[in-house]
Amino acid sequence: MSGELGPLRAAVERLMEAQREALEVTNRALDGEREVLDGEERSGAGERLEDALVDVRDILEGALDDAQDTLEGEA
């Protein structure tokens, strides 16, 4: 039974790590947004937020792919 749980455990751990990474990126983006005060800098902040969202998406997509590969490789 424990042999069957190995791939599942690895997939879950990868997804949890991706969630931590995504939260870190989101927090960095939000911290940067709070520092912006005047209108000219807002466009730069918008770009940083967009970049952060792209990073979050890439992290989560990568984790999903890794988890699927892990589970399919053991099937």
PDB file with SEQRES, HELIX, SHEET and CRYST1 records, atoms N, CA, C and O in Angstrom:
SEQRES   1 A   75  MET SER GLY GLU LEU GLY PRO LEU ARG ALA ALA VAL GLU          
SEQRES   2 A   75  ARG LEU MET GLU ALA GLN ARG GLU ALA LEU GLU VAL THR          
SEQRES   3 A   75  ASN ARG ALA LEU ASP GLY GLU ARG GLU VAL LEU ASP GLY          
SEQRES   4 A   75  GLU GLU ARG SER GLY ALA GLY GLU ARG LEU GLU ASP ALA          
SEQRES   5 A   75  LEU VAL ASP VAL ARG ASP ILE LEU GLU GLY ALA LEU ASP          
SEQRES   6 A   75  ASP ALA GLN ASP THR LEU GLU GLY GLU ALA                      
HELIX    1 AA1 SER A    2  GLU A   35  1                                  34    
HELIX    2 AA2 GLY A   39  GLY A   73  1                                  35    
CRYST1    1.000    1.000    1.000  90.00  90.00  90.00 P 1           1          
ATOM      1  N   MET A   1       0.831  -1.205   0.000  1.00  0.00           N  
ATOM      2  CA  MET A   1       0.000   0.000   0.000  1.00  0.00           C  
ATOM      3  C   MET A   1       0.864   1.254   0.000  1.00  0.00           C  
ATOM      4  O   MET A   1       0.567   2.213  -0.711  1.00  0.00           O  
ATOM      5  N   SER A   2       1.932   1.251   0.794  1.00  0.00           N  
ATOM      6  CA  SER A   2       2.762   2.454   0.854  1.00  0.00           C  
ATOM      7  C   SER A   2       3.431   2.737  -0.482  1.00  0.00           C  
ATOM      8  O   SER A   2       3.701   3.896  -0.796  1.00  0.00           O  
ATOM      9  N   GLY A   3       3.708   1.700  -1.280  1.00  0.00           N  
ATOM     10  CA  GLY A   3       4.272   1.904  -2.607  1.00  0.00           C  
ATOM     11  C   GLY A   3       3.316   2.652  -3.512  1.00  0.00           C  
ATOM     12  O   GLY A   3       3.743   3.422  -4.373  1.00  0.00           O  
ATOM     13  N   GLU A   4       2.034   2.431  -3.324  1.00  0.00           N  
ATOM     14  CA  GLU A   4       1.020   3.106  -4.125  1.00  0.00           C  
ATOM     15  C   GLU A   4       0.903   4.582  -3.747  1.00  0.00           C  
ATOM     16  O   GLU A   4       0.523   5.414  -4.570  1.00  0.00           O  
ATOM     17  N   LEU A   5       1.229   4.894  -2.509  1.00  0.00           N  
ATOM     18  CA  LEU A   5       1.093   6.268  -2.037  1.00  0.00           C  
ATOM     19  C   LEU A   5       2.274   7.140  -2.439  1.00  0.00           C  
ATOM     20  O   LEU A   5       2.158   8.365  -2.403  1.00  0.00           O  
ATOM     21  N   GLY A   6       3.400   6.560  -2.820  1.00  0.00           N  
ATOM     22  CA  GLY A   6       4.587   7.332  -3.181  1.00  0.00           C  
ATOM     23  C   GLY A   6       4.328   8.366  -4.263  1.00  0.00           C  
ATOM     24  O   GLY A   6       4.622   9.545  -4.066  1.00  0.00           O  
ATOM     25  N   PRO A   7       3.780   7.948  -5.415  1.00  0.00           N  
ATOM     26  CA  PRO A   7       3.524   8.919  -6.477  1.00  0.00           C  
ATOM     27  C   PRO A   7       2.497   9.977  -6.083  1.00  0.00           C  
ATOM     28  O   PRO A   7       2.631  11.149  -6.435  1.00  0.00           O  
ATOM     29  N   LEU A   8       1.484   9.556  -5.359  1.00  0.00           N  
ATOM     30  CA  LEU A   8       0.466  10.510  -4.908  1.00  0.00           C  
ATOM     31  C   LEU A   8       1.079  11.521  -3.945  1.00  0.00           C  
ATOM     32  O   LEU A   8       0.798  12.716  -4.033  1.00  0.00           O  
ATOM     33  N   ARG A   9       1.910  11.046  -3.034  1.00  0.00           N  
ATOM     34  CA  ARG A   9       2.572  11.943  -2.095  1.00  0.00           C  
ATOM     35  C   ARG A   9       3.468  12.934  -2.849  1.00  0.00           C  
ATOM     36  O   ARG A   9       3.482  14.123  -2.530  1.00  0.00           O  
ATOM     37  N   ALA A  10       4.205  12.454  -3.836  1.00  0.00           N  
ATOM     38  CA  ALA A  10       5.087  13.333  -4.611  1.00  0.00           C  
ATOM     39  C   ALA A  10       4.279  14.384  -5.361  1.00  0.00           C  
ATOM     40  O   ALA A  10       4.679  15.547  -5.425  1.00  0.00           O  
ATOM     41  N   ALA A  11       3.147  13.982  -5.929  1.00  0.00           N  
ATOM     42  CA  ALA A  11       2.306  14.922  -6.663  1.00  0.00           C  
ATOM     43  C   ALA A  11       1.743  15.997  -5.733  1.00  0.00           C  
ATOM     44  O   ALA A  11       1.739  17.182  -6.066  1.00  0.00           O  
ATOM     45  N   VAL A  12       1.270  15.568  -4.569  1.00  0.00           N  
ATOM     46  CA  VAL A  12       0.700  16.517  -3.608  1.00  0.00           C  
ATOM     47  C   VAL A  12       1.781  17.470  -3.097  1.00  0.00           C  
ATOM     48  O   VAL A  12       1.546  18.672  -2.972  1.00  0.00           O  
ATOM     49  N   GLU A  13       2.961  16.933  -2.803  1.00  0.00           N  
ATOM     50  CA  GLU A  13       4.043  17.794  -2.331  1.00  0.00           C  
ATOM     51  C   GLU A  13       4.430  18.820  -3.396  1.00  0.00           C  
ATOM     52  O   GLU A  13       4.704  19.975  -3.068  1.00  0.00           O  
ATOM     53  N   ARG A  14       4.456  18.412  -4.663  1.00  0.00           N  
ATOM     54  CA  ARG A  14       4.789  19.357  -5.748  1.00  0.00           C  
ATOM     55  C   ARG A  14       3.732  20.444  -5.849  1.00  0.00           C  
ATOM     56  O   ARG A  14       4.069  21.615  -6.019  1.00  0.00           O  
ATOM     57  N   LEU A  15       2.470  20.082  -5.748  1.00  0.00           N  
ATOM     58  CA  LEU A  15       1.398  21.076  -5.812  1.00  0.00           C  
ATOM     59  C   LEU A  15       1.462  22.036  -4.627  1.00  0.00           C  
ATOM     60  O   LEU A  15       1.196  23.228  -4.778  1.00  0.00           O  
ATOM     61  N   MET A  16       1.813  21.524  -3.458  1.00  0.00           N  
ATOM     62  CA  MET A  16       1.932  22.388  -2.287  1.00  0.00           C  
ATOM     63  C   MET A  16       3.099  23.360  -2.449  1.00  0.00           C  
ATOM     64  O   MET A  16       2.987  24.530  -2.084  1.00  0.00           O  
ATOM     65  N   GLU A  17       4.199  22.889  -2.987  1.00  0.00           N  
ATOM     66  CA  GLU A  17       5.344  23.772  -3.225  1.00  0.00           C  
ATOM     67  C   GLU A  17       4.984  24.852  -4.244  1.00  0.00           C  
ATOM     68  O   GLU A  17       5.372  26.010  -4.090  1.00  0.00           O  
ATOM     69  N   ALA A  18       4.244  24.473  -5.280  1.00  0.00           N  
ATOM     70  CA  ALA A  18       3.815  25.457  -6.276  1.00  0.00           C  
ATOM     71  C   ALA A  18       2.911  26.508  -5.640  1.00  0.00           C  
ATOM     72  O   ALA A  18       3.002  27.691  -5.967  1.00  0.00           O  
ATOM     73  N   GLN A  19       2.053  26.080  -4.744  1.00  0.00           N  
ATOM     74  CA  GLN A  19       1.175  27.039  -4.074  1.00  0.00           C  
ATOM     75  C   GLN A  19       2.002  28.019  -3.250  1.00  0.00           C  
ATOM     76  O   GLN A  19       1.720  29.217  -3.245  1.00  0.00           O  
ATOM     77  N   ARG A  20       3.020  27.519  -2.556  1.00  0.00           N  
ATOM     78  CA  ARG A  20       3.888  28.414  -1.778  1.00  0.00           C  
ATOM     79  C   ARG A  20       4.592  29.416  -2.699  1.00  0.00           C  
ATOM     80  O   ARG A  20       4.666  30.606  -2.393  1.00  0.00           O  
ATOM     81  N   GLU A  21       5.108  28.919  -3.828  1.00  0.00           N  
ATOM     82  CA  GLU A  21       5.781  29.806  -4.777  1.00  0.00           C  
ATOM     83  C   GLU A  21       4.814  30.862  -5.311  1.00  0.00           C  
ATOM     84  O   GLU A  21       5.160  32.040  -5.407  1.00  0.00           O  
ATOM     85  N   ALA A  22       3.611  30.434  -5.652  1.00  0.00           N  
ATOM     86  CA  ALA A  22       2.615  31.361  -6.180  1.00  0.00           C  
ATOM     87  C   ALA A  22       2.254  32.422  -5.146  1.00  0.00           C  
ATOM     88  O   ALA A  22       2.087  33.593  -5.486  1.00  0.00           O  
ATOM     89  N   LEU A  23       2.135  32.020  -3.900  1.00  0.00           N  
ATOM     90  CA  LEU A  23       1.831  32.983  -2.842  1.00  0.00           C  
ATOM     91  C   LEU A  23       2.965  33.985  -2.668  1.00  0.00           C  
ATOM     92  O   LEU A  23       2.714  35.171  -2.456  1.00  0.00           O  
ATOM     93  N   GLU A  24       4.206  33.523  -2.756  1.00  0.00           N  
ATOM     94  CA  GLU A  24       5.342  34.435  -2.642  1.00  0.00           C  
ATOM     95  C   GLU A  24       5.331  35.467  -3.770  1.00  0.00           C  
ATOM     96  O   GLU A  24       5.550  36.655  -3.531  1.00  0.00           O  
ATOM     97  N   VAL A  25       5.077  35.015  -4.993  1.00  0.00           N  
ATOM     98  CA  VAL A  25       5.031  35.934  -6.132  1.00  0.00           C  
ATOM     99  C   VAL A  25       3.893  36.933  -5.959  1.00  0.00           C  
ATOM    100  O   VAL A  25       4.064  38.127  -6.206  1.00  0.00           O  
ATOM    101  N   THR A  26       2.748  36.447  -5.541  1.00  0.00           N  
ATOM    102  CA  THR A  26       1.599  37.324  -5.331  1.00  0.00           C  
ATOM    103  C   THR A  26       1.896  38.357  -4.254  1.00  0.00           C  
ATOM    104  O   THR A  26       1.577  39.535  -4.415  1.00  0.00           O  
ATOM    105  N   ASN A  27       2.501  37.923  -3.163  1.00  0.00           N  
ATOM    106  CA  ASN A  27       2.839  38.863  -2.088  1.00  0.00           C  
ATOM    107  C   ASN A  27       3.833  39.916  -2.556  1.00  0.00           C  
ATOM    108  O   ASN A  27       3.702  41.088  -2.202  1.00  0.00           O  
ATOM    109  N   ARG A  28       4.825  39.515  -3.349  1.00  0.00           N  
ATOM    110  CA  ARG A  28       5.783  40.495  -3.875  1.00  0.00           C  
ATOM    111  C   ARG A  28       5.068  41.529  -4.750  1.00  0.00           C  
ATOM    112  O   ARG A  28       5.344  42.726  -4.664  1.00  0.00           O  
ATOM    113  N   ALA A  29       4.155  41.057  -5.584  1.00  0.00           N  
ATOM    114  CA  ALA A  29       3.427  41.973  -6.466  1.00  0.00           C  
ATOM    115  C   ALA A  29       2.565  42.936  -5.659  1.00  0.00           C  
ATOM    116  O   ALA A  29       2.527  44.132  -5.946  1.00  0.00           O  
ATOM    117  N   LEU A  30       1.884  42.417  -4.662  1.00  0.00           N  
ATOM    118  CA  LEU A  30       1.022  43.268  -3.842  1.00  0.00           C  
ATOM    119  C   LEU A  30       1.834  44.259  -3.031  1.00  0.00           C  
ATOM    120  O   LEU A  30       1.421  45.407  -2.870  1.00  0.00           O  
ATOM    121  N   ASP A  31       2.981  43.838  -2.516  1.00  0.00           N  
ATOM    122  CA  ASP A  31       3.840  44.759  -1.775  1.00  0.00           C  
ATOM    123  C   ASP A  31       4.322  45.883  -2.683  1.00  0.00           C  
ATOM    124  O   ASP A  31       4.375  47.038  -2.260  1.00  0.00           O  
ATOM    125  N   GLY A  32       4.670  45.564  -3.913  1.00  0.00           N  
ATOM    126  CA  GLY A  32       5.100  46.578  -4.876  1.00  0.00           C  
ATOM    127  C   GLY A  32       3.982  47.540  -5.209  1.00  0.00           C  
ATOM    128  O   GLY A  32       4.228  48.735  -5.370  1.00  0.00           O  
ATOM    129  N   GLU A  33       2.767  47.053  -5.316  1.00  0.00           N  
ATOM    130  CA  GLU A  33       1.605  47.891  -5.622  1.00  0.00           C  
ATOM    131  C   GLU A  33       1.336  48.880  -4.496  1.00  0.00           C  
ATOM    132  O   GLU A  33       0.977  50.029  -4.754  1.00  0.00           O  
ATOM    133  N   ARG A  34       1.504  48.455  -3.273  1.00  0.00           N  
ATOM    134  CA  ARG A  34       1.249  49.336  -2.132  1.00  0.00           C  
ATOM    135  C   ARG A  34       2.227  50.502  -2.082  1.00  0.00           C  
ATOM    136  O   ARG A  34       1.904  51.573  -1.567  1.00  0.00           O  
ATOM    137  N   GLU A  35       3.427  50.286  -2.622  1.00  0.00           N  
ATOM    138  CA  GLU A  35       4.448  51.322  -2.589  1.00  0.00           C  
ATOM    139  C   GLU A  35       4.209  52.412  -3.636  1.00  0.00           C  
ATOM    140  O   GLU A  35       4.791  53.493  -3.547  1.00  0.00           O  
ATOM    141  N   VAL A  36       3.377  52.141  -4.604  1.00  0.00           N  
ATOM    142  CA  VAL A  36       3.129  53.091  -5.683  1.00  0.00           C  
ATOM    143  C   VAL A  36       2.078  54.105  -5.241  1.00  0.00           C  
ATOM    144  O   VAL A  36       1.004  53.738  -4.765  1.00  0.00           O  
ATOM    145  N   LEU A  37       2.406  55.387  -5.407  1.00  0.00           N  
ATOM    146  CA  LEU A  37       1.471  56.412  -4.946  1.00  0.00           C  
ATOM    147  C   LEU A  37       0.947  57.309  -6.053  1.00  0.00           C  
ATOM    148  O   LEU A  37      -0.249  57.603  -6.073  1.00  0.00           O  
ATOM    149  N   ASP A  38       1.787  57.753  -6.970  1.00  0.00           N  
ATOM    150  CA  ASP A  38       1.286  58.703  -7.963  1.00  0.00           C  
ATOM    151  C   ASP A  38       0.942  58.014  -9.283  1.00  0.00           C  
ATOM    152  O   ASP A  38       1.381  56.894  -9.545  1.00  0.00           O  
ATOM    153  N   GLY A  39       0.144  58.705 -10.113  1.00  0.00           N  
ATOM    154  CA  GLY A  39      -0.421  58.157 -11.341  1.00  0.00           C  
ATOM    155  C   GLY A  39       0.593  57.663 -12.346  1.00  0.00           C  
ATOM    156  O   GLY A  39       0.358  56.645 -12.998  1.00  0.00           O  
ATOM    157  N   GLU A  40       1.712  58.348 -12.494  1.00  0.00           N  
ATOM    158  CA  GLU A  40       2.700  57.929 -13.482  1.00  0.00           C  
ATOM    159  C   GLU A  40       3.288  56.572 -13.132  1.00  0.00           C  
ATOM    160  O   GLU A  40       3.589  55.775 -14.020  1.00  0.00           O  
ATOM    161  N   GLU A  41       3.450  56.312 -11.865  1.00  0.00           N  
ATOM    162  CA  GLU A  41       4.040  55.047 -11.450  1.00  0.00           C  
ATOM    163  C   GLU A  41       3.028  53.904 -11.485  1.00  0.00           C  
ATOM    164  O   GLU A  41       3.413  52.736 -11.418  1.00  0.00           O  
ATOM    165  N   ARG A  42       1.763  54.223 -11.589  1.00  0.00           N  
ATOM    166  CA  ARG A  42       0.746  53.171 -11.594  1.00  0.00           C  
ATOM    167  C   ARG A  42       0.867  52.272 -12.813  1.00  0.00           C  
ATOM    168  O   ARG A  42       0.618  51.071 -12.713  1.00  0.00           O  
ATOM    169  N   SER A  43       1.245  52.826 -13.967  1.00  0.00           N  
ATOM    170  CA  SER A  43       1.384  51.978 -15.138  1.00  0.00           C  
ATOM    171  C   SER A  43       2.506  50.970 -14.923  1.00  0.00           C  
ATOM    172  O   SER A  43       2.388  49.818 -15.340  1.00  0.00           O  
ATOM    173  N   GLY A  44       3.586  51.388 -14.282  1.00  0.00           N  
ATOM    174  CA  GLY A  44       4.660  50.455 -13.946  1.00  0.00           C  
ATOM    175  C   GLY A  44       4.195  49.400 -12.973  1.00  0.00           C  
ATOM    176  O   GLY A  44       4.581  48.236 -13.072  1.00  0.00           O  
ATOM    177  N   ALA A  45       3.361  49.808 -12.029  1.00  0.00           N  
ATOM    178  CA  ALA A  45       2.826  48.852 -11.056  1.00  0.00           C  
ATOM    179  C   ALA A  45       1.920  47.854 -11.754  1.00  0.00           C  
ATOM    180  O   ALA A  45       1.934  46.666 -11.430  1.00  0.00           O  
ATOM    181  N   GLY A  46       1.133  48.329 -12.709  1.00  0.00           N  
ATOM    182  CA  GLY A  46       0.265  47.430 -13.470  1.00  0.00           C  
ATOM    183  C   GLY A  46       1.070  46.395 -14.235  1.00  0.00           C  
ATOM    184  O   GLY A  46       0.683  45.230 -14.325  1.00  0.00           O  
ATOM    185  N   GLU A  47       2.190  46.832 -14.783  1.00  0.00           N  
ATOM    186  CA  GLU A  47       3.061  45.899 -15.500  1.00  0.00           C  
ATOM    187  C   GLU A  47       3.652  44.875 -14.535  1.00  0.00           C  
ATOM    188  O   GLU A  47       3.745  43.693 -14.864  1.00  0.00           O  
ATOM    189  N   ARG A  48       4.050  45.323 -13.353  1.00  0.00           N  
ATOM    190  CA  ARG A  48       4.593  44.387 -12.360  1.00  0.00           C  
ATOM    191  C   ARG A  48       3.538  43.371 -11.939  1.00  0.00           C  
ATOM    192  O   ARG A  48       3.833  42.186 -11.778  1.00  0.00           O  
ATOM    193  N   LEU A  49       2.309  43.842 -11.762  1.00  0.00           N  
ATOM    194  CA  LEU A  49       1.238  42.918 -11.391  1.00  0.00           C  
ATOM    195  C   LEU A  49       0.974  41.916 -12.512  1.00  0.00           C  
ATOM    196  O   LEU A  49       0.780  40.728 -12.258  1.00  0.00           O  
ATOM    197  N   GLU A  50       0.969  42.399 -13.738  1.00  0.00           N  
ATOM    198  CA  GLU A  50       0.764  41.492 -14.868  1.00  0.00           C  
ATOM    199  C   GLU A  50       1.883  40.453 -14.924  1.00  0.00           C  
ATOM    200  O   GLU A  50       1.624  39.267 -15.123  1.00  0.00           O  
ATOM    201  N   ASP A  51       3.128  40.902 -14.749  1.00  0.00           N  
ATOM    202  CA  ASP A  51       4.261  39.977 -14.744  1.00  0.00           C  
ATOM    203  C   ASP A  51       4.122  38.957 -13.615  1.00  0.00           C  
ATOM    204  O   ASP A  51       4.414  37.774 -13.791  1.00  0.00           O  
ATOM    205  N   ALA A  52       3.674  39.429 -12.463  1.00  0.00           N  
ATOM    206  CA  ALA A  52       3.506  38.525 -11.322  1.00  0.00           C  
ATOM    207  C   ALA A  52       2.431  37.482 -11.613  1.00  0.00           C  
ATOM    208  O   ALA A  52       2.592  36.308 -11.278  1.00  0.00           O  
ATOM    209  N   LEU A  53       1.346  37.909 -12.231  1.00  0.00           N  
ATOM    210  CA  LEU A  53       0.281  36.958 -12.564  1.00  0.00           C  
ATOM    211  C   LEU A  53       0.761  35.927 -13.584  1.00  0.00           C  
ATOM    212  O   LEU A  53       0.395  34.755 -13.506  1.00  0.00           O  
ATOM    213  N   VAL A  54       1.568  36.361 -14.525  1.00  0.00           N  
ATOM    214  CA  VAL A  54       2.138  35.425 -15.496  1.00  0.00           C  
ATOM    215  C   VAL A  54       3.019  34.411 -14.770  1.00  0.00           C  
ATOM    216  O   VAL A  54       2.973  33.217 -15.065  1.00  0.00           O  
ATOM    217  N   ASP A  55       3.828  34.896 -13.812  1.00  0.00           N  
ATOM    218  CA  ASP A  55       4.677  33.995 -13.034  1.00  0.00           C  
ATOM    219  C   ASP A  55       3.833  32.987 -12.251  1.00  0.00           C  
ATOM    220  O   ASP A  55       4.148  31.798 -12.218  1.00  0.00           O  
ATOM    221  N   VAL A  56       2.768  33.466 -11.628  1.00  0.00           N  
ATOM    222  CA  VAL A  56       1.895  32.582 -10.852  1.00  0.00           C  
ATOM    223  C   VAL A  56       1.294  31.525 -11.770  1.00  0.00           C  
ATOM    224  O   VAL A  56       1.278  30.341 -11.433  1.00  0.00           O  
ATOM    225  N   ARG A  57       0.808  31.945 -12.912  1.00  0.00           N  
ATOM    226  CA  ARG A  57       0.230  30.991 -13.863  1.00  0.00           C  
ATOM    227  C   ARG A  57       1.261  29.943 -14.282  1.00  0.00           C  
ATOM    228  O   ARG A  57       0.954  28.752 -14.321  1.00  0.00           O  
ATOM    229  N   ASP A  58       2.474  30.380 -14.593  1.00  0.00           N  
ATOM    230  CA  ASP A  58       3.517  29.456 -15.017  1.00  0.00           C  
ATOM    231  C   ASP A  58       3.879  28.469 -13.908  1.00  0.00           C  
ATOM    232  O   ASP A  58       4.089  27.284 -14.169  1.00  0.00           O  
ATOM    233  N   ILE A  59       3.951  28.960 -12.674  1.00  0.00           N  
ATOM    234  CA  ILE A  59       4.260  28.089 -11.529  1.00  0.00           C  
ATOM    235  C   ILE A  59       3.185  27.022 -11.379  1.00  0.00           C  
ATOM    236  O   ILE A  59       3.487  25.837 -11.238  1.00  0.00           O  
ATOM    237  N   LEU A  60       1.936  27.450 -11.410  1.00  0.00           N  
ATOM    238  CA  LEU A  60       0.844  26.500 -11.210  1.00  0.00           C  
ATOM    239  C   LEU A  60       0.714  25.526 -12.371  1.00  0.00           C  
ATOM    240  O   LEU A  60       0.438  24.346 -12.156  1.00  0.00           O  
ATOM    241  N   GLU A  61       0.911  26.002 -13.608  1.00  0.00           N  
ATOM    242  CA  GLU A  61       0.871  25.099 -14.760  1.00  0.00           C  
ATOM    243  C   GLU A  61       1.994  24.071 -14.678  1.00  0.00           C  
ATOM    244  O   GLU A  61       1.785  22.894 -14.972  1.00  0.00           O  
ATOM    245  N   GLY A  62       3.172  24.512 -14.284  1.00  0.00           N  
ATOM    246  CA  GLY A  62       4.295  23.589 -14.145  1.00  0.00           C  
ATOM    247  C   GLY A  62       4.036  22.530 -13.092  1.00  0.00           C  
ATOM    248  O   GLY A  62       4.354  21.357 -13.284  1.00  0.00           O  
ATOM    249  N   ALA A  63       3.459  22.950 -11.984  1.00  0.00           N  
ATOM    250  CA  ALA A  63       3.149  22.000 -10.916  1.00  0.00           C  
ATOM    251  C   ALA A  63       2.094  21.002 -11.363  1.00  0.00           C  
ATOM    252  O   ALA A  63       2.183  19.814 -11.051  1.00  0.00           O  
ATOM    253  N   LEU A  64       1.109  21.476 -12.083  1.00  0.00           N  
ATOM    254  CA  LEU A  64       0.074  20.573 -12.585  1.00  0.00           C  
ATOM    255  C   LEU A  64       0.675  19.552 -13.535  1.00  0.00           C  
ATOM    256  O   LEU A  64       0.371  18.362 -13.447  1.00  0.00           O  
ATOM    257  N   ASP A  65       1.524  20.011 -14.440  1.00  0.00           N  
ATOM    258  CA  ASP A  65       2.185  19.095 -15.374  1.00  0.00           C  
ATOM    259  C   ASP A  65       3.035  18.072 -14.629  1.00  0.00           C  
ATOM    260  O   ASP A  65       3.004  16.884 -14.950  1.00  0.00           O  
ATOM    261  N   ASP A  66       3.799  18.535 -13.627  1.00  0.00           N  
ATOM    262  CA  ASP A  66       4.633  17.629 -12.846  1.00  0.00           C  
ATOM    263  C   ASP A  66       3.784  16.585 -12.122  1.00  0.00           C  
ATOM    264  O   ASP A  66       4.121  15.401 -12.113  1.00  0.00           O  
ATOM    265  N   ALA A  67       2.696  17.025 -11.524  1.00  0.00           N  
ATOM    266  CA  ALA A  67       1.825  16.108 -10.794  1.00  0.00           C  
ATOM    267  C   ALA A  67       1.200  15.085 -11.745  1.00  0.00           C  
ATOM    268  O   ALA A  67       1.130  13.897 -11.431  1.00  0.00           O  
ATOM    269  N   GLN A  68       0.747  15.554 -12.903  1.00  0.00           N  
ATOM    270  CA  GLN A  68       0.157  14.628 -13.874  1.00  0.00           C  
ATOM    271  C   GLN A  68       1.187  13.621 -14.360  1.00  0.00           C  
ATOM    272  O   GLN A  68       0.890  12.431 -14.459  1.00  0.00           O  
ATOM    273  N   ASP A  69       2.392  14.082 -14.665  1.00  0.00           N  
ATOM    274  CA  ASP A  69       3.466  13.185 -15.114  1.00  0.00           C  
ATOM    275  C   ASP A  69       3.790  12.151 -14.040  1.00  0.00           C  
ATOM    276  O   ASP A  69       3.984  10.974 -14.342  1.00  0.00           O  
ATOM    277  N   THR A  70       3.847  12.595 -12.781  1.00  0.00           N  
ATOM    278  CA  THR A  70       4.143  11.683 -11.677  1.00  0.00           C  
ATOM    279  C   THR A  70       3.070  10.606 -11.557  1.00  0.00           C  
ATOM    280  O   THR A  70       3.377   9.421 -11.430  1.00  0.00           O  
ATOM    281  N   LEU A  71       1.825  11.026 -11.597  1.00  0.00           N  
ATOM    282  CA  LEU A  71       0.732  10.073 -11.442  1.00  0.00           C  
ATOM    283  C   LEU A  71       0.601   9.152 -12.651  1.00  0.00           C  
ATOM    284  O   LEU A  71       0.332   7.961 -12.491  1.00  0.00           O  
ATOM    285  N   GLU A  72       0.787   9.682 -13.851  1.00  0.00           N  
ATOM    286  CA  GLU A  72       0.678   8.855 -15.058  1.00  0.00           C  
ATOM    287  C   GLU A  72       1.866   7.906 -15.184  1.00  0.00           C  
ATOM    288  O   GLU A  72       1.721   6.801 -15.705  1.00  0.00           O  
ATOM    289  N   GLY A  73       3.033   8.326 -14.715  1.00  0.00           N  
ATOM    290  CA  GLY A  73       4.218   7.492 -14.783  1.00  0.00           C  
ATOM    291  C   GLY A  73       4.128   6.266 -13.892  1.00  0.00           C  
ATOM    292  O   GLY A  73       4.792   5.261 -14.142  1.00  0.00           O  
ATOM    293  N   GLU A  74       3.320   6.346 -12.867  1.00  0.00           N  
ATOM    294  CA  GLU A  74       3.180   5.251 -11.919  1.00  0.00           C  
ATOM    295  C   GLU A  74       1.936   4.419 -12.185  1.00  0.00           C  
ATOM    296  O   GLU A  74       1.694   3.428 -11.495  1.00  0.00           O  
ATOM    297  N   ALA A  75       1.148   4.810 -13.177  1.00  0.00           N  
ATOM    298  CA  ALA A  75      -0.104   4.086 -13.432  1.00  0.00           C  
ATOM    299  C   ALA A  75       0.140   2.763 -14.138  1.00  0.00           C  
ATOM    300  O   ALA A  75      -0.808   2.033 -14.425  1.00  0.00           O  
TER     301      ALA A  75                                                      
END                                                                             
